[in-house]
Amino acid sequence: MSKPIVRFAPSPTGRIHIGNARQALMNALFARREKGVFVLRFDDTDLERSKREYADSIEVDLAWLGIPPDVVVRQSERVEFYDEAADRLRAVGRLYPCYETSEELEFRRKRQLARGLPPVYDRAALKLTEEERAKLEAEGRRPHWRFRLDHRTVAWTDLVRGDCHVDCGSLSDPVLVREDGTYLYTLPSIVDDVDLKISHVIRGEDHVTNTAVQIQIFEALGAHLPLFGHINLLTTASGEGLSKRLGHLSLTSLREAGLEPQAVASLAVLVGTAESVRPVADLDELASLIDFAHISRAPAKFDEHELDQLNARLIHEMPYEAARSRLAALDSDGGEAFWLAVRGNLTRVADAVHWWAVVRGPVTPVIEDKAFIEAAAKVLPDAPWDSATWKTWTEAVKAATGVKGKALFMPLRLALTGLDHGPELAALLPLIGPDRVKARLSGQAA
Ligand SMILES: Nc1ncnc2c1ncn2[C@@H]1O[C@H](COP(=O)(O)OP(=O)(O)OP(=O)(O)O)[C@@H](O)[C@H]1O
């Protein structure tokens, strides 16, 4: 295979959600594995809804995921190429002007449905004479432009779905150009795919019907067809669809919630595939797991609870070096021993703040059996302390008091941390250190 050129083509009309991220990752990781090119193309021809601020946030999100694009293209800067393609389609009679208002179209649609007919555009505009058109224009009507479909079945071999067929006889001729001369998504997408030599169009399966229409337009323009792959969509855990415009499960919110990009990427890529969902910290490894032929046909559910679990599993294995600067930013860099002591208790890196506060204090000790804690304090080993100190100490406490097991550990934990759960005390004890331990055992907040 020659080096693939792929694209992720969001409309910058909101913050991208986890479903969009699935497509971005599938494209970017495929390109990464095959040493190809990953293009980020902003489908921003809808000038009213597209915003630069959203485009910028999409770039930030992709960088956070570890998949910055090799090339960035904005459709709003390429209108001359779309004009040229539209003229070519007009010249061969495939793009024709229509003058119906949306109310008229809606009325016709309802009438067709009432008669039990499919609500397909009836091509009335194709029958207009020159004079009728001139009259409509003189009335101030501006045309929108439809592509005249061949009423035939379009077939292709999909990278994900195998043999696909769409009967274009049952489709309305798609509008490519709006009344105000701006373009809908369909034509610019093809023109750019051709110009950028996109080899694989990998996108959500919401585009399957578009693909059939687009194949006819590629052919009408005499262009070479890319390969197509339609990947199943993600829904929320309860099965609802996602919308960028409605702000569902945005990457920005997941990032701000402190989730690891690798956890988000692992779930976004692996859910709804033949692979088991697991945390994959390395993007090359994640890329090696992509297999378009083994992606489920059914929509896949994105469960935030599962994401938390993946995140926790990643953190439990995270080396200190990877966490260090983030701990420092949280003013909680207690060194490698601290990180190794607490990482197993964390779901988010930011939760380390809580355990650093327990180490550094002040902690209000919880002491129920004062006599027992006093007896324990008496047999505290001398400094310096290390990871063996806890064992030495608790054996001495057991010998002095006859108490063992949970009855021994829990009162000490409550006295030292004020909590009934947490990281191994063997690791925490030297971090808390003799001064604070002594103070806490004597009932002082320290
Ligand atoms: N729920 C989803 N799961 C997986 N892929 C999706 C989902 N929704 C959209 N996509 C894909 O994301 C890519 C970008 O699409 P697009 O910008 O149109 O997103 P959108 O979420 O449908 O947007 P909007 O809500 O603004 O209509 C496309 O490949 C599209 O197929």
PDBQT file of the ligand as one rigid body, heavy atoms in Angstrom, charges set to zero:
ROOT
HETATM    1  N1  LIG A 501     -21.619   9.648  17.912  1.00  0.00    +0.000 N 
HETATM    2  C1  LIG A 501     -20.623   9.516  17.064  1.00  0.00    +0.000 A 
HETATM    3  N2  LIG A 501     -19.813   8.439  17.145  1.00  0.00    +0.000 NA
HETATM    4  C2  LIG A 501     -18.779   8.289  16.286  1.00  0.00    +0.000 A 
HETATM    5  N3  LIG A 501     -18.492   9.158  15.309  1.00  0.00    +0.000 NA
HETATM    6  C3  LIG A 501     -19.249  10.257  15.195  1.00  0.00    +0.000 A 
HETATM    7  C4  LIG A 501     -20.370  10.490  16.040  1.00  0.00    +0.000 A 
HETATM    8  N4  LIG A 501     -20.944  11.664  15.674  1.00  0.00    +0.000 NA
HETATM    9  C5  LIG A 501     -20.225  12.147  14.636  1.00  0.00    +0.000 A 
HETATM   10  N5  LIG A 501     -19.213  11.309  14.335  1.00  0.00    +0.000 N 
HETATM   11  C6  LIG A 501     -18.177  11.468  13.301  1.00  0.00    +0.000 C 
HETATM   12  O1  LIG A 501     -17.347  12.559  13.669  1.00  0.00    +0.000 OA
HETATM   13  C7  LIG A 501     -16.792  13.149  12.484  1.00  0.00    +0.000 C 
HETATM   14  C8  LIG A 501     -17.003  14.655  12.520  1.00  0.00    +0.000 C 
HETATM   15  O2  LIG A 501     -18.376  14.901  12.272  1.00  0.00    +0.000 OA
HETATM   16  P1  LIG A 501     -19.210  16.175  12.577  1.00  0.00    +0.000 P 
HETATM   17  O3  LIG A 501     -18.338  17.355  12.741  1.00  0.00    +0.000 OA
HETATM   18  O4  LIG A 501     -20.319  16.245  11.598  1.00  0.00    +0.000 OA
HETATM   19  O5  LIG A 501     -19.786  15.762  14.005  1.00  0.00    +0.000 OA
HETATM   20  P2  LIG A 501     -21.224  15.750  14.702  1.00  0.00    +0.000 P 
HETATM   21  O6  LIG A 501     -20.978  15.369  16.128  1.00  0.00    +0.000 OA
HETATM   22  O7  LIG A 501     -22.149  14.912  13.896  1.00  0.00    +0.000 OA
HETATM   23  O8  LIG A 501     -21.577  17.276  14.648  1.00  0.00    +0.000 OA
HETATM   24  P3  LIG A 501     -22.841  18.117  14.905  1.00  0.00    +0.000 P 
HETATM   25  O9  LIG A 501     -23.425  17.728  16.257  1.00  0.00    +0.000 OA
HETATM   26  O10 LIG A 501     -22.208  19.491  14.920  1.00  0.00    +0.000 OA
HETATM   27  O11 LIG A 501     -23.722  17.830  13.749  1.00  0.00    +0.000 OA
HETATM   28  C9  LIG A 501     -17.475  12.430  11.331  1.00  0.00    +0.000 C 
HETATM   29  O12 LIG A 501     -16.609  11.416  10.880  1.00  0.00    +0.000 OA
HETATM   30  C10 LIG A 501     -18.708  11.811  11.948  1.00  0.00    +0.000 C 
HETATM   31  O13 LIG A 501     -19.111  10.653  11.258  1.00  0.00    +0.000 OA
ENDROOT
TORSDOF 0
